[in-house]
């Protein structure tokens, strides 16, 4: 009921605003989703994990209209390289079961994933507002077209007497009304073809769908930039680092800089150092210093200057550096932290999440609470420190965020310890269809307790398919020998594998049976 304020002015019962979806909108979105799609199950179960992935992958494409702070209409979209799918695709294939892992920022088409509106707000033309916003998004990203698969929910009423083609013709001539198709045609979309099996569980549409297209006439063909374009070929370098006695911090940094300089000469995009590569500096403390105290001193006295120096090297040598891992004291707790120093001067961290019994017993270390994919000028990367790679859930969560290259700095003392890391790293490459770069340390430090021996064979691992080496190993070092490993990665091969591979491990997951979700909690929020 419309009311009046004290001045006698009629108050509007609605206050609508178009904006991007946010993580905290999930409950509102799920309520609408369940109301609209209550007759559909399986694929159409919106989980918090799917919702999180949709927003993380392409936040600009996930739009909503709110009324006085409550979401009442939603439009989901992504960018795809349309030729990778073609016209003969299903909803599950092109959206990867609504997770939008198929989103490709370098694609050429805006794909309409869904539009749904709260039943109480139908007739207010909110769908038109969302479609207009999509068209503006298509122009903004200079995409060729908007393409979508459209349901024809009233077709089941005429399926006994009309073919799908006849039904479309009558709806187009306004002889019949279809709540979805009639709306899409009124918004300048054209039907390219009728698809079968697009959404098999859609009984109202008898399994049929329309392939709809809106052409962006403002599209301008893009030339590949001479500089600053998105890399498809990436050169990585792994440092198989020898633990040796050092006389000072400068001594250690000279050795680091030697390898970074060498990799920069080969125009590498990434340099990877091993886990705890700076432990030789523990030799600067008296020999009778307890192990736990020596690690705390290493963190407090040497981690800050090491980080500062390597950050400068990344900019000076024009190379992204994953500085293995370093001990870090934070609010009285000890952590094992990997550092990504980008060549543009920015940096980020990835804490080790799973602490080994030895790390906990000797150094009283704690695990971190966050996991993320990092955007770089040479692809989307993730970092798992040694033991973390032995937990397959982490690789899957990174893949859900668009992972292309996984870096694993490790430190193992024996061959059996090394093989645990190596075999698990290989599994992460195969199951997540990504490249894995692993780097460890060799040599010995005879006067330092609990860090005295090393075993390593650094490697670059790949998925196992015809486009990759027969043993899924692109390159590897000589075991227990200090050296550099340099090789090129073709990121386009990953894209082809995910859509055309002999098997498709990531795509063929049974979301109807199981899922992997990140549990948000207060401790994670504070970290």
RODO-2510 file (C-alpha; in nm, 4 decimals, decimal comma):
residues 527
     n   res          X          Y          Z
     1     x     0,0000     0,0000     0,0000
     2     x     0,1359     0,3397    -0,0960
     3     x     0,1597     0,5825     0,1948
     4     x     0,2157     0,9524     0,2425
     5     x     0,4794     1,1329     0,4421
     6     x     0,4095     1,4300     0,6675
     7     x     0,4242     1,6768     0,3773
     8     x     0,1529     1,4856     0,1955
     9     x     0,3833     1,3572    -0,0799
    10     x     0,3019     1,0047    -0,1943
    11     x     0,5848     0,7640    -0,1081
    12     x     0,6904     0,5083    -0,3657
    13     x     0,6804     0,1561    -0,2183
    14     x     0,9890     0,0598    -0,4206
    15     x     1,3466     0,1804    -0,4326
    16     x     1,5200    -0,0099    -0,7136
    17     x     1,8927    -0,0119    -0,7822
    18     x     2,0940    -0,1996    -1,0463
    19     x     2,4337    -0,3222    -0,9252
    20     x     2,6800    -0,6111    -0,9239
    21     x     2,6086    -0,9104    -0,7058
    22     x     2,8035    -0,9481    -0,3819
    23     x     2,8872    -1,2616    -0,1789
    24     x     2,6529    -1,1526     0,0997
    25     x     2,3579    -1,1586    -0,1444
    26     x     2,3573    -1,5388    -0,1531
    27     x     2,0535    -1,5961     0,0679
    28     x     1,8394    -1,3549    -0,1377
    29     x     1,9580    -1,5055    -0,4653
    30     x     1,8967    -1,8618    -0,3509
    31     x     1,5444    -1,7726    -0,2379
    32     x     1,4550    -1,6426    -0,5840
    33     x     1,6369    -1,9319    -0,7535
    34     x     1,4435    -2,1905    -0,5556
    35     x     1,1132    -2,0202    -0,6246
    36     x     1,1742    -1,9926    -0,9995
    37     x     1,3318    -2,3346    -1,0505
    38     x     1,1540    -2,5394    -0,7854
    39     x     1,0597    -2,7955    -1,0503
    40     x     1,4184    -2,8528    -1,1540
    41     x     1,6856    -3,0340    -0,9520
    42     x     2,0406    -3,1519    -1,0054
    43     x     2,2161    -2,8836    -1,2036
    44     x     1,9743    -2,6217    -1,0768
    45     x     2,0703    -2,6557    -0,7119
    46     x     2,2444    -2,3302    -0,6340
    47     x     2,5063    -2,3869    -0,3657
    48     x     2,7118    -2,1272    -0,1851
    49     x     3,0236    -2,2685    -0,3478
    50     x     2,8843    -2,2311    -0,7010
    51     x     2,7710    -1,8796    -0,6213
    52     x     3,1138    -1,7883    -0,4852
    53     x     3,2789    -1,9203    -0,7996
    54     x     3,0438    -1,7270    -1,0274
    55     x     3,1256    -1,3970    -0,8607
    56     x     3,4979    -1,4692    -0,8314
    57     x     3,5380    -1,5569    -1,1991
    58     x     3,3564    -1,2624    -1,3575
    59     x     3,2161    -1,0161    -1,1031
    60     x     3,1209    -0,7614    -1,3709
    61     x     2,8880    -1,0128    -1,5357
    62     x     2,6850    -1,1015    -1,2262
    63     x     2,4162    -0,8342    -1,1963
    64     x     2,1109    -0,7804    -0,9813
    65     x     1,8365    -0,5350    -0,9034
    66     x     1,7691    -0,4679    -0,5387
    67     x     1,4596    -0,3163    -0,3836
    68     x     1,5313    -0,1366    -0,0585
    69     x     1,8400    -0,3526    -0,0066
    70     x     1,6828    -0,6887    -0,0968
    71     x     1,7809    -0,8618    -0,4234
    72     x     1,4720    -0,9243    -0,6362
    73     x     1,6115    -0,9912    -0,9859
    74     x     1,9340    -1,1513    -1,1082
    75     x     2,1268    -1,1859    -1,4355
    76     x     2,4321    -1,4101    -1,4651
    77     x     2,6752    -1,4010    -1,7578
    78     x     3,0285    -1,4950    -1,8605
    79     x     3,2664    -1,4446    -2,1520
    80     x     3,3501    -1,7462    -2,3665
    81     x     3,5640    -1,8308    -2,6651
    82     x     3,2573    -1,9428    -2,8550
    83     x     3,4333    -2,1475    -3,1197
    84     x     3,5555    -2,3777    -2,8429
    85     x     3,1929    -2,4850    -2,7901
    86     x     3,0075    -2,4095    -3,1120
    87     x     2,6299    -2,4268    -3,1514
    88     x     2,6038    -2,7898    -3,0385
    89     x     2,6543    -2,7453    -2,6659
    90     x     2,4554    -2,8119    -2,3521
    91     x     2,3953    -2,5819    -2,0593
    92     x     2,6035    -2,8038    -1,8317
    93     x     2,8965    -2,8069    -2,0745
    94     x     2,9197    -2,4369    -2,1488
    95     x     2,8702    -2,3257    -1,7868
    96     x     3,0562    -2,6210    -1,6330
    97     x     2,7553    -2,7032    -1,4199
    98     x     2,6930    -2,3383    -1,3308
    99     x     3,0429    -2,2880    -1,1844
   100     x     3,1492    -2,0686    -1,4819
   101     x     3,4958    -2,2240    -1,4902
   102     x     3,4649    -2,1896    -1,8688
   103     x     3,4752    -1,8093    -1,8387
   104     x     3,7513    -1,6800    -2,0657
   105     x     3,8445    -1,3117    -2,0328
   106     x     4,0016    -1,3347    -2,3788
   107     x     3,6843    -1,4736    -2,5365
   108     x     3,4690    -1,3060    -2,8003
   109     x     3,1089    -1,3613    -2,6856
   110     x     2,9083    -1,2712    -2,3753
   111     x     2,7127    -1,5825    -2,2837
   112     x     2,3867    -1,5353    -2,0954
   113     x     2,3853    -1,7907    -1,8162
   114     x     2,0521    -1,7012    -1,6592
   115     x     1,8016    -1,4317    -1,5735
   116     x     1,5501    -1,4902    -1,2961
   117     x     1,3106    -1,2555    -1,1203
   118     x     1,1158    -1,2896    -0,7980
   119     x     0,7542    -1,3765    -0,8840
   120     x     0,6285    -1,0757    -0,6852
   121     x     0,8194    -0,8422    -0,9188
   122     x     0,7137    -0,9802    -1,2538
   123     x     0,5423    -0,7240    -1,4743
   124     x     0,7740    -0,4444    -1,3564
   125     x     1,0006    -0,4798    -1,6627
   126     x     1,3035    -0,5655    -1,4479
   127     x     1,4112    -0,8227    -1,7068
   128     x     1,4430    -0,5479    -1,9675
   129     x     1,6648    -0,3455    -1,7332
   130     x     1,8905    -0,6466    -1,6847
   131     x     1,9045    -0,7193    -2,0573
   132     x     1,9929    -0,3550    -2,1299
   133     x     2,2708    -0,3791    -1,8705
   134     x     2,4006    -0,6950    -2,0413
   135     x     2,4077    -0,5183    -2,3778
   136     x     2,6053    -0,2345    -2,2231
   137     x     2,8436    -0,4901    -2,0737
   138     x     2,8871    -0,6489    -2,4180
   139     x     2,9754    -0,3092    -2,5656
   140     x     3,2080    -0,2248    -2,2776
   141     x     3,4105    -0,5437    -2,3267
   142     x     3,3939    -0,5054    -2,7074
   143     x     3,2440    -0,8492    -2,7629
   144     x     3,0889    -0,9673    -3,0882
   145     x     2,7539    -1,0724    -2,9514
   146     x     2,5430    -1,1986    -2,6654
   147     x     2,4482    -1,5637    -2,7058
   148     x     2,2234    -1,7660    -2,4794
   149     x     2,0227    -2,0831    -2,4672
   150     x     1,6592    -1,9995    -2,4044
   151     x     1,3948    -2,2175    -2,2434
   152     x     1,0492    -2,2441    -2,4062
   153     x     0,8509    -2,3319    -2,0929
   154     x     0,5051    -2,3202    -2,2512
   155     x     0,5928    -2,5651    -2,5268
   156     x     0,4791    -2,8677    -2,3279
   157     x     0,1228    -2,7430    -2,3670
   158     x     0,1499    -2,7768    -2,7475
   159     x     0,4059    -3,0562    -2,7857
   160     x     0,1394    -3,3031    -2,9034
   161     x     0,0222    -3,0801    -3,1864
   162     x     0,3182    -2,8604    -3,2824
   163     x     0,6815    -2,9273    -3,3660
   164     x     0,9315    -2,6994    -3,1903
   165     x     0,9810    -2,5133    -3,5201
   166     x     0,6075    -2,4561    -3,5591
   167     x     0,5824    -2,3394    -3,1996
   168     x     0,8634    -2,0876    -3,2507
   169     x     0,6969    -1,9539    -3,5624
   170     x     0,3660    -1,8988    -3,3848
   171     x     0,5352    -1,7282    -3,0896
   172     x     0,7303    -1,5099    -3,3340
   173     x     0,4053    -1,4159    -3,5075
   174     x     0,2482    -1,3440    -3,1657
   175     x    -0,0127    -1,6119    -3,2199
   176     x     0,1115    -1,7812    -2,9036
   177     x     0,2803    -1,6444    -2,5933
   178     x     0,5845    -1,7930    -2,4223
   179     x     0,7054    -1,6112    -2,1081
   180     x     1,0733    -1,6593    -2,1964
   181     x     1,0869    -1,6606    -2,5753
   182     x     0,8380    -1,3757    -2,6228
   183     x     1,0440    -1,1634    -2,3847
   184     x     1,3722    -1,2424    -2,5610
   185     x     1,2322    -1,1644    -2,9052
   186     x     1,1029    -0,8310    -2,7761
   187     x     1,4575    -0,7496    -2,6654
   188     x     1,6020    -0,7820    -3,0176
   189     x     1,7327    -1,1367    -2,9837
   190     x     1,7099    -1,3625    -3,2877
   191     x     1,6694    -1,7405    -3,2845
   192     x     1,9619    -1,9075    -3,4625
   193     x     1,8486    -2,2668    -3,4169
   194     x     1,6648    -2,5129    -3,1967
   195     x     1,8818    -2,7220    -2,9658
   196     x     1,7949    -3,0645    -2,8322
   197     x     1,9182    -3,1907    -2,4973
   198     x     2,0345    -2,8453    -2,3926
   199     x     1,8715    -2,8839    -2,0534
   200     x     1,7378    -3,2403    -2,0353
   201     x     1,5645    -3,1926    -1,6994
   202     x     1,3533    -2,9067    -1,8386
   203     x     1,0305    -3,1011    -1,8920
   204     x     0,8271    -2,7858    -1,9559
   205     x     1,0404    -2,7217    -2,2656
   206     x     1,0402    -3,0952    -2,3526
   207     x     1,4214    -3,0810    -2,3466
   208     x     1,4349    -2,8235    -2,6280
   209     x     1,5887    -2,4778    -2,6181
   210     x     1,6445    -2,1891    -2,8560
   211     x     1,9903    -2,0632    -2,9436
   212     x     1,9516    -1,6861    -2,9215
   213     x     2,1829    -1,4150    -3,0465
   214     x     2,2068    -1,0395    -3,0143
   215     x     2,4699    -0,8819    -3,2382
   216     x     2,6836    -0,5976    -3,1068
   217     x     2,7066    -0,3642    -3,4033
   218     x     2,9524    -0,1463    -3,2131
   219     x     3,2048    -0,4321    -3,2068
   220     x     3,5472    -0,3421    -3,3421
   221     x     3,7875    -0,6161    -3,4444
   222     x     4,0848    -0,6175    -3,2111
   223     x     4,4416    -0,6423    -3,3241
   224     x     4,6812    -0,8248    -3,0995
   225     x     4,8895    -0,5580    -2,9216
   226     x     5,2601    -0,5503    -2,9884
   227     x     5,3281    -0,5098    -2,6176
   228     x     5,1250    -0,5600    -2,3034
   229     x     4,9007    -0,8319    -2,4431
   230     x     4,7917    -1,1415    -2,2567
   231     x     5,0620    -1,4054    -2,2699
   232     x     4,9837    -1,7487    -2,4076
   233     x     5,3442    -1,8722    -2,3967
   234     x     5,5066    -1,8418    -2,0551
   235     x     5,8690    -1,9119    -1,9624
   236     x     5,9277    -2,0441    -1,6110
   237     x     6,2480    -2,1023    -1,4198
   238     x     6,2950    -2,3216    -1,1131
   239     x     6,6023    -2,2831    -0,8942
   240     x     6,7307    -2,6098    -0,7507
   241     x     6,9053    -2,4431    -0,4613
   242     x     7,2077    -2,5811    -0,2770
   243     x     7,2098    -2,5323     0,0963
   244     x     7,5555    -2,4056     0,1868
   245     x     7,7163    -2,2168     0,4679
   246     x     7,6866    -1,8406     0,4263
   247     x     7,8878    -1,5740     0,6018
   248     x     7,6200    -1,3040     0,6018
   249     x     7,2848    -1,1897     0,4683
   250     x     7,4618    -1,0258     0,1744
   251     x     7,6299    -1,3573     0,0969
   252     x     7,2919    -1,5308     0,0684
   253     x     7,1345    -1,2501    -0,1332
   254     x     7,4258    -1,2529    -0,3795
   255     x     7,3502    -1,6180    -0,4490
   256     x     6,9789    -1,5427    -0,4964
   257     x     7,0570    -1,2540    -0,7289
   258     x     7,2941    -1,4706    -0,9332
   259     x     7,0076    -1,7070    -1,0216
   260     x     6,7538    -1,4288    -1,0773
   261     x     6,9962    -1,2502    -1,3092
   262     x     7,0536    -1,5719    -1,5047
   263     x     6,6802    -1,6369    -1,5448
   264     x     6,6210    -1,2763    -1,6469
   265     x     6,8850    -1,3166    -1,9210
   266     x     6,6702    -1,5994    -2,0573
   267     x     6,3655    -1,3662    -2,0398
   268     x     6,1819    -1,5897    -1,7954
   269     x     5,8433    -1,4716    -1,6708
   270     x     5,8674    -1,6539    -1,3370
   271     x     6,1431    -1,7613    -1,1004
   272     x     6,0667    -2,0153    -0,8279
   273     x     6,2846    -2,0591    -0,5190
   274     x     6,2485    -2,3537    -0,2738
   275     x     6,0818    -2,3684     0,0644
   276     x     6,2913    -2,2178     0,3472
   277     x     6,5809    -2,1370     0,1120
   278     x     6,7128    -1,8902     0,3696
   279     x     6,7745    -2,1379     0,6549
   280     x     7,1553    -2,1204     0,6032
   281     x     7,1271    -1,7864     0,7841
   282     x     7,0511    -1,9815     1,1017
   283     x     7,4261    -2,0418     1,1074
   284     x     7,4644    -1,6764     1,2111
   285     x     7,3307    -1,7622     1,5573
   286     x     7,5317    -1,9348     1,8348
   287     x     7,5442    -2,3129     1,7895
   288     x     7,3756    -2,3730     2,1250
   289     x     7,0684    -2,1681     2,0250
   290     x     6,7595    -2,3916     2,0655
   291     x     6,6041    -2,4908     1,7316
   292     x     6,2737    -2,3142     1,7950
   293     x     6,4497    -1,9952     1,9037
   294     x     6,6797    -2,0040     1,5982
   295     x     6,3771    -2,0212     1,3671
   296     x     6,2116    -1,7314     1,5479
   297     x     6,5299    -1,5257     1,5152
   298     x     6,5493    -1,6161     1,1476
   299     x     6,1946    -1,4879     1,1007
   300     x     6,2358    -1,1652     1,2952
   301     x     6,5874    -1,0655     1,1866
   302     x     6,6183    -1,1904     0,8303
   303     x     6,2768    -1,2367     0,6675
   304     x     6,2055    -0,8595     0,6320
   305     x     6,5384    -0,7705     0,4624
   306     x     6,5220    -1,0792     0,2378
   307     x     6,1738    -0,9782     0,1228
   308     x     6,2812    -0,6204     0,0629
   309     x     6,5796    -0,7283    -0,1461
   310     x     6,3875    -0,9799    -0,3586
   311     x     6,1073    -0,7296    -0,4197
   312     x     6,3702    -0,4957    -0,5665
   313     x     6,5115    -0,7778    -0,7806
   314     x     6,1694    -0,8524    -0,9290
   315     x     6,1387    -0,4963    -1,0560
   316     x     6,5054    -0,4536    -1,1517
   317     x     6,5269    -0,7799    -1,3470
   318     x     6,1697    -0,7627    -1,4838
   319     x     6,0665    -1,1068    -1,3570
   320     x     5,7941    -1,2375    -1,1259
   321     x     5,9576    -1,4126    -0,8309
   322     x     5,7960    -1,6749    -0,6083
   323     x     6,0368    -1,6443    -0,3191
   324     x     5,9967    -2,0021    -0,2019
   325     x     5,8855    -1,9659     0,1545
   326     x     6,0193    -1,7832     0,4564
   327     x     5,9382    -1,8024     0,8294
   328     x     5,7210    -1,5162     0,9504
   329     x     5,6392    -1,4034     1,3034
   330     x     5,2926    -1,2506     1,3235
   331     x     5,1224    -1,1548     1,6489
   332     x     5,3417    -1,3957     1,8411
   333     x     5,2724    -1,6916     1,6091
   334     x     5,5118    -1,8542     1,3616
   335     x     5,4007    -1,9134     1,0015
   336     x     5,5544    -2,0594     0,6870
   337     x     5,4803    -1,8064     0,4118
   338     x     5,5374    -1,7981     0,0366
   339     x     5,5842    -1,4581    -0,1250
   340     x     5,4904    -1,3574    -0,4789
   341     x     5,6881    -1,0527    -0,5877
   342     x     5,5542    -0,9228    -0,9189
   343     x     5,7715    -0,7334    -1,1620
   344     x     5,5350    -0,4342    -1,1411
   345     x     5,6360    -0,3847    -0,7754
   346     x     5,3280    -0,5395    -0,6114
   347     x     5,3461    -0,8434    -0,3863
   348     x     5,1186    -1,0934    -0,2116
   349     x     5,1488    -1,3894     0,0232
   350     x     5,0279    -1,7473     0,0511
   351     x     5,0526    -1,9044     0,3955
   352     x     5,1200    -2,2746     0,4287
   353     x     4,7922    -2,4253     0,5430
   354     x     4,8963    -2,7731     0,6568
   355     x     5,1828    -2,7875     0,9012
   356     x     5,3871    -3,1079     0,9223
   357     x     5,4338    -3,2774     1,2591
   358     x     5,8032    -3,1776     1,2493
   359     x     5,7253    -2,8100     1,1870
   360     x     5,4798    -2,8091     1,4727
   361     x     5,6989    -3,0046     1,7144
   362     x     6,0302    -2,8261     1,6500
   363     x     5,9200    -2,4733     1,5605
   364     x     5,5642    -2,4499     1,6959
   365     x     5,4369    -2,3342     1,3573
   366     x     5,0753    -2,2569     1,2776
   367     x     4,8806    -2,3016     0,9536
   368     x     4,7291    -2,0124     0,7603
   369     x     4,3608    -1,9715     0,6782
   370     x     4,3406    -1,8400     0,3218
   371     x     4,3872    -1,9846    -0,0255
   372     x     4,3777    -1,7853    -0,3465
   373     x     4,4722    -1,7645    -0,7106
   374     x     4,6969    -1,4722    -0,8010
   375     x     4,6552    -1,2697    -1,1186
   376     x     4,9821    -1,1977    -1,2960
   377     x     5,0844    -1,0622    -1,6350
   378     x     5,1621    -1,4205    -1,7405
   379     x     4,8558    -1,6119    -1,6251
   380     x     4,6656    -1,7109    -1,3123
   381     x     4,8873    -1,8888    -1,0623
   382     x     4,8555    -2,0653    -0,7315
   383     x     5,1143    -2,1545    -0,4665
   384     x     5,1065    -2,4626    -0,2439
   385     x     5,4004    -2,5014    -0,0081
   386     x     5,5350    -2,8583     0,0007
   387     x     5,2999    -3,0582     0,2292
   388     x     4,9990    -2,8570     0,1075
   389     x     5,0203    -3,0203    -0,2345
   390     x     4,9444    -3,3572    -0,0718
   391     x     4,5864    -3,2421    -0,0071
   392     x     4,3918    -3,2645    -0,3361
   393     x     4,1124    -3,0389    -0,2137
   394     x     4,3421    -2,7356    -0,2328
   395     x     4,4303    -2,7918    -0,5970
   396     x     4,0629    -2,8297    -0,6829
   397     x     3,9707    -2,5083    -0,5006
   398     x     4,2437    -2,3228    -0,6888
   399     x     4,1230    -2,4681    -1,0169
   400     x     3,7753    -2,3424    -0,9358
   401     x     3,9291    -1,9939    -0,9352
   402     x     4,0845    -2,0339    -1,2811
   403     x     4,4282    -2,1744    -1,1971
   404     x     4,6699    -2,2213    -1,4897
   405     x     5,0097    -2,2702    -1,3247
   406     x     5,0659    -2,4172    -0,9791
   407     x     5,3993    -2,3436    -0,8093
   408     x     5,5197    -2,5801    -0,5370
   409     x     5,8278    -2,4773    -0,3376
   410     x     5,9326    -2,7774    -0,1295
   411     x     6,1943    -2,9008     0,1128
   412     x     6,2414    -3,2745     0,1679
   413     x     6,5204    -3,4614     0,3417
   414     x     6,4892    -3,8084     0,1896
   415     x     6,3859    -3,9660    -0,1372
   416     x     6,0665    -4,1141     0,0024
   417     x     5,9680    -3,7705     0,1347
   418     x     6,0483    -3,6205    -0,2043
   419     x     5,8421    -3,8809    -0,3878
   420     x     5,5374    -3,8017    -0,1760
   421     x     5,5570    -3,4450    -0,2980
   422     x     5,6420    -3,5407    -0,6570
   423     x     5,3625    -3,7933    -0,7025
   424     x     5,1050    -3,5650    -0,5425
   425     x     5,2225    -3,2723    -0,7576
   426     x     5,1793    -3,4894    -1,0659
   427     x     4,8291    -3,5840    -0,9557
   428     x     4,7401    -3,2164    -0,9107
   429     x     4,8533    -3,1463    -1,2698
   430     x     4,6424    -3,4299    -1,4127
   431     x     4,3230    -3,3873    -1,2126
   432     x     4,3171    -3,0070    -1,2441
   433     x     4,4516    -2,9873    -1,6006
   434     x     4,7177    -2,7332    -1,5133
   435     x     5,0950    -2,6972    -1,5221
   436     x     5,2906    -2,7599    -1,2017
   437     x     5,6357    -2,6149    -1,1304
   438     x     5,8171    -2,7569    -0,8277
   439     x     6,1505    -2,6495    -0,6826
   440     x     6,3520    -2,7940    -0,3929
   441     x     6,6893    -2,7640    -0,2219
   442     x     6,9911    -2,9951    -0,2211
   443     x     7,3183    -3,0206    -0,0276
   444     x     7,3613    -3,0188     0,3484
   445     x     7,4130    -2,7962     0,6483
   446     x     7,6073    -3,0223     0,8861
   447     x     7,6193    -2,7887     1,1863
   448     x     7,2505    -2,6992     1,1935
   449     x     7,0179    -2,9347     1,3788
   450     x     6,7064    -3,0624     1,1954
   451     x     6,7913    -2,8861     0,8674
   452     x     7,1089    -3,0753     0,7872
   453     x     7,0191    -3,2928     0,4835
   454     x     6,8196    -3,2378     0,1616
   455     x     6,6941    -3,4391    -0,1352
   456     x     6,5387    -3,2857    -0,4455
   457     x     6,4719    -3,3230    -0,8151
   458     x     6,2886    -3,0126    -0,9368
   459     x     6,0476    -3,0515    -1,2267
   460     x     5,7807    -2,9004    -1,4491
   461     x     5,4809    -3,1349    -1,4723
   462     x     5,1876    -3,1391    -1,7134
   463     x     4,8514    -3,3057    -1,7641
   464     x     4,8655    -3,6472    -1,9310
   465     x     4,7196    -3,6248    -2,2816
   466     x     4,8336    -3,6263    -2,6429
   467     x     4,9303    -3,2558    -2,6488
   468     x     5,1749    -3,3053    -2,3625
   469     x     5,4878    -3,5189    -2,3063
   470     x     5,4208    -3,8925    -2,2936
   471     x     5,5316    -3,9098    -1,9290
   472     x     5,3577    -3,5842    -1,8284
   473     x     5,6969    -3,4337    -1,7393
   474     x     5,7981    -3,1322    -1,9435
   475     x     6,1399    -3,0957    -1,7825
   476     x     6,3290    -3,2051    -1,4721
   477     x     6,6660    -3,1488    -1,3112
   478     x     6,9433    -3,3895    -1,2249
   479     x     6,8719    -3,5103    -0,8697
   480     x     7,0703    -3,3486    -0,5888
   481     x     7,2633    -3,1097    -0,8138
   482     x     7,2425    -2,7327    -0,7936
   483     x     7,1100    -2,6034    -1,1256
   484     x     6,8442    -2,4036    -1,3077
   485     x     6,5459    -2,5519    -1,4880
   486     x     6,4009    -2,3346    -1,7671
   487     x     6,1111    -2,4277    -1,9926
   488     x     5,8174    -2,2788    -2,1835
   489     x     5,4501    -2,3421    -2,1067
   490     x     5,1760    -2,3113    -2,3704
   491     x     4,8645    -2,1959    -2,1890
   492     x     4,6402    -2,2453    -2,4932
   493     x     4,7018    -2,6187    -2,4640
   494     x     4,5219    -2,6164    -2,1297
   495     x     4,2166    -2,4551    -2,2856
   496     x     4,2056    -2,7118    -2,5658
   497     x     4,2525    -2,9967    -2,3194
   498     x     3,9587    -2,8864    -2,1070
   499     x     3,7227    -2,8931    -2,4033
   500     x     3,8744    -3,1523    -2,6377
   501     x     4,0950    -3,3800    -2,4262
   502     x     4,0808    -3,7581    -2,4390
   503     x     3,9365    -3,7386    -2,0887
   504     x     3,8178    -3,4256    -1,9095
   505     x     3,8847    -3,4747    -1,5412
   506     x     3,7762    -3,1309    -1,4322
   507     x     3,4712    -3,1036    -1,6546
   508     x     3,3374    -3,4533    -1,5842
   509     x     3,3075    -3,4165    -1,2087
   510     x     2,9770    -3,5422    -1,0640
   511     x     2,8400    -3,2336    -0,8943
   512     x     2,5243    -3,4258    -0,8220
   513     x     2,7213    -3,6623    -0,5963
   514     x     2,9990    -3,4588    -0,4340
   515     x     3,1600    -3,1176    -0,4151
   516     x     3,4558    -2,9374    -0,2570
   517     x     3,3789    -2,6114    -0,0802
   518     x     3,5878    -2,3604     0,1115
   519     x     3,4445    -2,3053     0,4604
   520     x     3,4402    -1,9400     0,5527
   521     x     3,4925    -1,8728     0,9227
   522     x     3,5771    -1,5856     1,1510
   523     x     3,9414    -1,6869     1,1813
   524     x     3,9787    -1,6953     0,8024
   525     x     3,8128    -1,3541     0,7750
   526     x     4,0585    -1,2040     1,0210
   527     x     4,3697    -1,3492     0,8585
***
